[in-house]
Amino acid sequence: MLSTLSRKMLMCLTGLFLSFFLLIHFLGNLQLFLPQEQAHLQFNAYSHFLSGNILIKLVSYILYASIILHAIDGLVITLKNKKAGGNYQVENRGRASKWYSRNMGVLGTLILIFLVIHFQNFWYVYKFGNPPLDANGNKDLYIIVVTVFREWWYVLIYAISMIALCYHLIHGIHSAARTLGLYHPKFVRWFQRVGIAYSVIISIGFALMPVYIFFTYR
């Protein structure tokens, strides 16, 4: 059995890895904002490169493991906190902590549900489906993305999920800094500002992708 400290450290390390992956994923997906013809072929070539690179495949296994461990660890910590704290803990922490820090379990659950939908619509179809090929002979992930992002209900789910992600990241980065012992009083504001800036930029950037495609490809 893992101790509370070990669980927090595991949560911290998997969370930081996922945050770093989000940045790489975000930068790659910025290609969706390119002119349509350029974005079509370039995005598919990028996806083909990622799917065929051995090093990327190894990293993807770490990604899948990190998502599972982060979710399970978060669930265990949330249940233990509720069992140990009860109403007294919630009532007193509410005066000093932010609402999102007290509801990380809820935010994490929303994000996990979104990930299941997201993986099913893109990753599963690309890996195990029969997507069409583009002019260069690559699997046409771009047309799959455009087709899904033209559905208003998915754009809405995506936007709501990015709001949840934003608050989850803000608290997660804050907690990770404390867990790693980096939360020195001299740098507290710096960590807060960097964490908030990163969380907001990543979340808004991702949310704009389906919105942009929805209103552009009518």
C-alpha positions in Angstrom: 0.0 0.0 0.0 1.2 3.5 -0.9 1.5 6.1 1.9 -0.3 9.4 1.6 3.0 11.1 0.7 3.8 8.5 -2.0 0.4 9.0 -3.5 0.8 12.8 -3.5 4.2 12.4 -5.2 2.7 10.0 -7.8 -0.1 12.4 -8.4 2.4 15.2 -8.8 4.7 13.5 -11.2 2.0 12.0 -13.4 0.2 15.4 -13.4 3.4 17.3 -14.4 4.0 14.8 -17.2 0.4 15.2 -18.5 0.8 19.0 -18.3 3.9 18.8 -20.4 2.1 16.5 -22.9 -0.7 19.0 -23.1 1.8 21.7 -24.2 3.2 19.4 -26.9 -0.2 18.4 -28.1 -1.3 22.0 -28.1 1.6 23.1 -30.2 1.0 20.3 -32.7 -2.7 21.1 -33.0 -2.0 24.7 -33.7 -1.7 23.5 -37.3 -5.5 23.4 -37.4 -5.5 27.2 -37.6 -3.5 27.2 -40.9 -5.2 27.8 -44.2 -7.5 24.9 -45.0 -5.4 23.2 -47.8 -2.2 23.6 -45.9 -3.6 22.4 -42.6 -5.2 19.4 -44.3 -2.0 17.8 -45.6 0.4 19.2 -42.9 -1.8 18.0 -40.0 -2.1 14.5 -41.5 1.7 14.3 -42.2 2.3 15.3 -38.6 -0.1 12.6 -37.3 1.5 10.0 -39.6 4.9 10.9 -38.3 3.8 10.6 -34.7 2.1 7.2 -35.3 5.1 5.7 -37.0 7.9 7.0 -34.7 9.1 4.4 -32.2 10.1 6.9 -29.6 6.7 8.6 -29.8 5.1 5.2 -29.3 7.1 4.6 -26.1 6.1 8.0 -24.9 2.4 7.2 -25.7 2.6 4.2 -23.4 3.8 6.4 -20.6 1.0 8.8 -21.4 -1.7 6.1 -21.2 -0.2 4.8 -17.9 0.0 8.3 -16.5 -3.7 9.0 -17.3 -4.7 5.8 -15.6 -2.5 6.2 -12.5 -3.4 9.9 -12.2 -7.1 9.1 -12.3 -6.9 6.2 -9.9 -4.7 8.1 -7.5 -7.0 11.1 -7.6 -10.0 8.9 -6.8 -8.2 7.3 -3.8 -7.0 10.6 -2.4 -10.5 12.2 -2.9 -12.2 9.3 -1.1 -9.7 9.3 1.7 -10.0 13.1 2.2 -13.8 12.8 2.4 -13.6 9.9 4.8 -11.1 11.7 7.0 -12.5 15.2 6.9 -16.2 14.9 6.7 -18.4 18.0 7.0 -16.1 19.8 9.4 -13.2 19.8 6.9 -15.4 21.0 4.0 -16.9 23.8 6.1 -13.6 25.1 7.5 -11.5 24.8 4.3 -14.2 26.6 2.4 -13.3 29.9 4.1 -9.6 29.7 3.0 -9.5 27.6 -0.2 -10.9 28.1 -3.6 -14.0 26.2 -4.7 -12.0 24.3 -7.4 -9.4 23.1 -5.0 -12.3 21.5 -2.9 -13.8 20.0 -6.0 -10.8 18.5 -7.8 -12.5 15.1 -7.8 -15.5 16.5 -9.7 -13.3 18.4 -12.2 -11.1 15.4 -12.7 -14.2 13.2 -13.4 -15.4 15.6 -16.0 -12.0 15.6 -17.7 -11.9 11.8 -17.6 -15.3 11.5 -19.2 -14.2 14.0 -21.9 -11.0 12.0 -22.5 -13.0 8.8 -23.1 -15.2 10.6 -25.6 -12.1 12.3 -27.2 -10.2 9.1 -27.5 -13.2 7.3 -29.0 -13.8 10.0 -31.6 -10.1 10.5 -32.7 -7.6 8.0 -31.4 -9.7 4.9 -31.7 -11.0 5.8 -35.2 -7.5 6.7 -36.4 -5.9 3.5 -34.9 -8.5 0.9 -35.4 -11.0 2.4 -37.8 -10.9 2.7 -41.5 -10.3 6.4 -42.2 -9.9 7.7 -45.7 -6.5 8.6 -47.1 -5.5 12.1 -48.2 -3.7 13.1 -51.4 -0.3 12.0 -49.9 -1.6 8.6 -48.9 -1.7 9.4 -45.1 -4.7 8.6 -42.9 -7.0 11.6 -43.1 -7.2 12.5 -39.4 -7.9 16.1 -40.4 -11.2 15.3 -42.1 -12.2 13.3 -39.0 -11.4 16.3 -36.8 -13.3 18.7 -39.0 -16.3 16.3 -39.2 -16.5 16.0 -35.4 -15.9 19.7 -34.7 -18.8 20.7 -37.0 -21.2 19.2 -34.4 -22.4 21.9 -32.1 -22.9 19.5 -29.2 -19.3 18.3 -29.3 -18.0 21.9 -29.5 -20.1 22.7 -26.4 -18.8 19.6 -24.5 -15.2 20.5 -25.6 -15.5 24.1 -24.3 -17.0 23.0 -21.0 -14.3 20.4 -20.5 -11.6 23.0 -21.2 -13.1 25.2 -18.4 -12.8 22.2 -16.1 -9.3 21.6 -17.3 -8.3 25.2 -16.7 -9.3 25.1 -13.0 -7.8 21.6 -12.6 -4.5 22.8 -14.0 -4.4 25.9 -11.8 -4.8 23.9 -8.6 -2.7 21.0 -9.9 0.4 23.1 -10.7 0.0 24.9 -7.4 -0.1 21.6 -5.5 2.7 20.1 -7.5 5.0 23.0 -6.6 4.2 22.4 -2.9 4.7 18.7 -3.1 8.1 19.1 -4.7 9.2 21.6 -2.1 9.4 24.4 -4.6 6.8 26.6 -3.0 9.2 29.0 -1.3 7.6 32.3 0.0 9.9 34.3 -2.3 8.6 32.6 -5.4 4.9 32.0 -4.4 3.5 34.8 -6.6 5.7 33.7 -9.5 4.5 30.1 -9.3 0.9 31.3 -9.1 1.2 33.6 -12.0 3.0 31.1 -14.3 0.6 28.3 -13.3 -2.5 30.5 -14.0 -1.1 31.8 -17.3 -0.2 28.4 -18.5 -3.6 26.9 -17.5 -5.5 29.8 -19.1 -3.5 29.8 -22.4 -3.6 26.0 -22.9 -7.3 25.8 -22.1 -8.5 28.7 -24.2 -6.2 27.6 -27.0 -7.7 24.1 -27.1 -11.2 25.5 -26.8 -10.7 27.8 -29.7 -9.8 24.9 -32.1 -13.3 23.4 -32.3 -14.9 26.8 -32.2 -12.7 28.0 -35.1 -13.5 24.9 -37.2 -17.2 25.0 -36.4 -17.6 28.6 -37.6 -15.1 28.3 -40.5 -16.3 25.1 -42.1 -20.0 25.8 -42.6 
